[in-house]
Amino acid sequence: MKPARGKGATNKVSKEALKAVDDRKVGKRKAAIKADKSSKKPVKKGKTATKDPNKPKRPPSAFFVFLEEFRKTFKKENPNVKAVSAVGKAGGEKWKSMSVAEKTPYGVKAAKKKSEYEKLMNAYNKKQESMADDGDEESERSKSEINDDDEEDEEDGEDEDEEEDEDEDEED
């Protein structure tokens, strides 16, 4: 067999070198792969804040208000199409082809929903602040109660030790 020349030669050699090694044979290549994986620094997973289920959802934009209505009409016209992506693509094309005058009613609806959302968020934030204030007072109280209990336990323990020492002295 003739040795390959040119660009194809390097591809064949690299493919042969990369072929899997039998499980029976532990070769350098497998050890190198394990070393590569361990040499990478582990990615630290940051603590993600848990979502509050009581928090109001953000309001939809004018496009999404339009898309809600468009979905209904699209499904009536095309009952066979089940793909969400098809509905989204058709809605996007329709939105792009609409004039500014046609888009304004959706903008108005979106603005109403946004003002409602802001009211709900203000109420939600006030509630959160009041809960945080209540929680701080309770935690301060509980800390002081715990510290008081610890001090009492220590004092009780000292009294018991003194009594034991006196009992031992009397026996001698």
Secondary structure as UniProt FT lines:
FT   HELIX           7..17
FT   HELIX           28..39
FT   TURN            53..54
FT   HELIX           62..77
FT   TURN            79..80
FT   HELIX           84..97
FT   HELIX           100..171
//
